[in-house]
Amino acid sequence: MKQFSQIIRIAELTSSKELNVLVDPFILEPTPETSNQGTAYSVDLNLSSTDEIPAAWVGREFNARIYINNGAILFGDEDYPTKCLISPYLNHYAIKITSKQPYPII
């Protein structure tokens, strides 16, 4: 478990678009889940940002690669995509990130 308060980078897998967003402090705590296929590490983050986010990123779910801590922590790729949904609220944006990876994230 690590606590972060910084800029995250969201890179859409189906295009070359990237978005840098300053988010409120959060804790990254992958949860190990064991099944017949082995262990997977699950991440479910609900982040908040007051940064202005372009309309092209808002209101749709997409597969992404997420970079945290200047790229030191990365999750999401073509084989194990991370789902990202950015939704507008009154004075901020909610960013929901869900992922399952076969390897430890931190």
Secondary structure, 3 states (H helix, E strand, C coil): CEEECCEEEEEECCCCCEEEEECCCEEECCEEEEECCEEEEEEEEEEEECCCCCHHHCCCEEEEEEEECCCCEEECCCCCCEEEEEEECCCCEEEEEEEEECCCCC
